[in-house]
Amino acid sequence: KHEIEDDFKAFIGRRMEKHFEVKYVYQQLDALPAGYSVPEGRVKPWGTAHAVLCAKDAVDGPFAVINADDFYGPSAYSALFDFLSQDRPANEHAMVAYLLKNTVTEHGSVARGVCAVRDGLLTDVVERTRIEKRGEDGAFTEDGEHWTELSGLVPVSMNFWGFGRSMMEELEKRFPAWLDGNLPVNPLKCEYFLPFVTNAMIKEGTGVVRVLNCHETWHGITYREDMESVVSYIAALRARGIYPKTLLD
């Protein structure tokens, strides 16, 4: 967003510009289809699918999507690079899937997309917004009282996607109907998430999503207490020569 533009360019963008082409896009609240307006009092961004759609004019081929605050591990990037480097139909996409047990924290609940997979293809993603660690497994709740167990081996989405050229059109085409269905119900906080679009696309047969299994351990800072484990993990990778001691200047 424009409010952090100068800091972002100073600390990240200009360092990267020395090594590859960088373009900037902005997820503005008023970036909506014709005929729609921002609900009064809305300050929350429109979600991950809207964020990607905002980059439509800056992307002209297959592309990857990641969260900015997650450490995904090198093999995950290699797997997605190999996928995107091959000639594929425009409606063939990919998702890097992690094992649930490798993506939870000891310090509270997390939100994850729990995946159903058949013959290497994604068939469904269900957003579970409150998952807690239970030993090697986990459990989720929708109401804070009733819990459902989840195997630690269930694949989950960490928003690490590889999309073909058709995805931008899918995001744009489906946005008005999503707004029509969600604005009357939750105008201030509803979010247009990537799994909503991929699920609809899969069920309608307009695209497929291949699942790239990853056994990396995810690291991120969901809670302040997570910082120590992230620092220790990266230090261990540096000692093994996997992570550079000095990042790009």
N, C-alpha and C positions, 0 to 999 in steps of 0.2 A: 504494500500500500504506500501511497505517497508520503505518509507520515514518517516512514522509516527509510525512505529512498536514499537520502544522503549517507546515512550510516551504513546501509547495506552495500552501496557502491564502494564506500571507502574501505570497509573491512573484508568484503568478499568479492564483489564484482570486478574491481580494478585489478585485484590479484589474479583472477581467472582470465581476464582479457589478454594477458601476456601469453596464454597457452592455447586458447580456442575462442571462437566467436561467441560473444555473449549478447543476448537480446533481453530486454526487460518488458514484462507485461504487468498489468495492475488489475487486481480483483476488486473492482469498484462495485458498490451496492447497486448503482443505477445501470449496470451493464445487464439489461433485461430486454426481452423481446419487445417489439413494437406493441403498444397498447397496454403495457404493464408498468406499474410504478412501485417505488419502495413504500411499504407500509409505514405509516406514521409511528415513530419510536423505534424502528428497526435499526440496530447497529451491528448485529451478528452477520458475518459473511455467509454467502449462500451455499457453502459446502465444497467438497472436493471435486465433484463433477463440474460445478460452475467455475472453479479455479482453473481446471484444465481447459474448459471452453473459452475462457478469457485469452488463452494462448493461441487460438485458432489461426489468427493472421500471421503468427510467427513460426508456425510449424508447417512444413510442406512434404512430409513423408512419415514413415514409421517412427515412433517416438516412445521414450520411457517416461514413467511417472514415479517419483519417490516422495516420501515425506522428508522435509528438510531437517528434522530433529531426530532421525533414527540412524543407527549404525547397523547396516545390513550385512556386512561381511563380504570379502572379496569374491567368493565362489558364486554368490547371488548375482553380482554384476557380470561375471563371466558367462553365466548361464543365459542371462537376458541378452547380453551382447551377441552371443552365438545365435540366438533366436532371431533377433532383429537384423542380423547381417545376411540372412538367407532370403531369397526371393519367395514371397508368400502372397496368397490372395489378400486383398485389401481388408477383408472382413475376418481375418485370422489373427487372433490376439493371444497374449500370454499373461500369466500371473505367477510370480514367484511365491510359493507356499512354504510356510514355516510350520514346524511342529509346535503345538500349543505350549508344551512344557518348556520350550526354548524362548518363549516370548512374554512370560509373566514376571512380575516383580514380587519380592517379599514384603513390600511396603504398602500394598493396597490393591485396589481393583484396577483393571485395564479394560479397554474396549477393543474387541477383535472381530473380524469377519470370519465366522466359522463356515468352512467350505465343505461341500459335497462334491466328490470326484468320481467319475466313471470312465474307465478306459483312457485315463490320462487327460480327460476333458472336464472342465468345471461345469457342474450342473446347477449349482446354487450357492449363494453366499448370504448368510444371515448375520446381520450386525447384532452382536451381543455387547451391550454397553457397560456391563458390570460383571467381569469375570475375576475370580480370585483363585489364587494358588492353593492347591490341596495336595501337598507332597509332590509326587511326580505328575499329578493330574490337576484338574481344576473344576470349578463349579460356577454357574452363572445364575443370576436372579433378575427378574423383571420388576419385582415389586419390593425387594429388600427383605422379604420374609421367607419366600419359598425358593429353594435352591435346586438346580438340576446339575447332576454330575457330568463332567466332560473328560474324556480320555486325554491324557497328555500327548497322545500320538495323533490326535485329530489335526488335520491341516487347517491353518488359519491364514487369512490375508493380512499383510502388513502394508497395504497400499503400495506394492512394488509391481507395477504393471508395464507390459509392453504392448502398445496398441498399433494396429495397422492404420492405413490412411483413412478408412471409413469411420473411425471412431469419432472424429470431430463432428461429422454429419449426424451420427447417432445422438451425440450429446445435444446438439442444437435442435434436432427434430423433436426430441422428447421433452425438452425443457418447458414449453408452454403447457402441455398436459400435466406435468408435475406441478407447476405453479397453480393451475386450476384446482388440482386436488388437494394441495397442502396449504395454500394461503388462507382459505376460509377457516381451517382448523387450527393452525399454529402460525400466524403471520409474523411473529417476532423471532421465532427460533427454529423453524423448519429448515432442513439442510438437504441439498441435492447431492447425494453421495454417489460415487462411482459404482458401488455394487448394485444400486438401484437400476442403473442403466445396463450393466452387464447382465444382470438377471433377466431383465425384460428382453434384451437382445437374444440371449440364449434360448429363452422359452419361445420366442417368435421365430427362431431359426434364421435370423438375419446376420448372425456371427457366431464364432466359436472361440473359446478361450482355453488354450492349452496350459496345463499346470506344470510348472517347473519346480520340482521338489528340492528343497534346500534344507540342509542339516546344520546350517550356521546357527549360532546363538545370537538372537537379537539383543541389542543394547540400546537403551534410550533413557531419557530422564523424564519419567512421568511424575516422580516425586523427588523432593529435595534429597531424600535419603539415598536415591539411586546414584547420585554423583560419585560416591566412593567406589562403587563396583565398576562404573564405566571407566574411571581413571585407572583403576587397577587392571582392567581388561586391556585397555589400549597400551598400557605400560608393558604388559606381557607380550602383546603382539610386536611391540618395538624390539623387545629383547630377542624375539625369534626372527627378526628381520622381515616381518610381514607388513608392518605399518611403519612408515618413514619416521625418523626421529625429528625431522623438520619438514613441515608442510610446505607446499609451493609458496614462494615469496611473490 
